[in-house]
């Protein structure tokens, strides 16, 4: 996919975590966001625990000034290193896009292993806290910056398992706290709440775990959405482009569902 300069993020430096992706027939949210950010003119810092996957993303956006940083965002030293290397390379951070997350191993409360609870909370919640903590001083100093975090409509709805929902609910609260705490410094913080999205982590993983055809899982998920079908990663990426852009310069503390009306079913 070539680099198309339409300019909504022209000149911005954007860190995207989870910018690679596991194999699958559709793009994941991180890769789709990296592609869209690059199309809109951003220089992307592509962070992923799998450097090869992030390099694939960099190849797809045409390289340019974008760089790959293999890193484990559950490690504080690695989070600090991501911020330090970005500042050393580009002098500033305009956008921090927190995209990593997992639900694998989640269970009903009596059945959930404590180790799995810790793993989900560390990856989904603690990682974004550590990256925000590391990035905020430079953003405050410049009096500018957009922090975007991927939450989930699971944070607002009934769910049969506990850890993923709880971690995403905490992300919502943390996002709003960061927004209120840093508004006076010109730093914005918003969260995107995807609903059922057709990504490898959502569909291929479930197919592998259950031994069922991908088409069956996809059809089941499509049927749950009021609009009649799952979204695609591009829908999430387009929301991220808006929140990262100057078009959203007066928007902070927002929890934005991208869900085809899924949360409407609560009523």
Secondary structure as UniProt FT lines:
FT   TURN            8..11
FT   STRAND          13..17
FT   HELIX           29..39
FT   TURN            40..41
FT   STRAND          43..48
FT   HELIX           51..60
FT   TURN            61..62
FT   TURN            64..65
FT   STRAND          67..70
FT   TURN            73..74
FT   HELIX           76..90
FT   STRAND          95..98
FT   TURN            104..105
FT   HELIX           109..111
FT   HELIX           114..121
FT   HELIX           122..126
FT   HELIX           127..142
FT   STRAND          145..150
FT   HELIX           153..155
FT   HELIX           163..182
FT   HELIX           183..185
FT   STRAND          187..194
FT   HELIX           200..204
FT   HELIX           205..210
FT   HELIX           214..223
FT   TURN            226..227
FT   HELIX           233..244
FT   HELIX           246..248
FT   TURN            249..250
FT   STRAND          255..258
FT   TURN            260..261
FT   HELIX           262..266
//
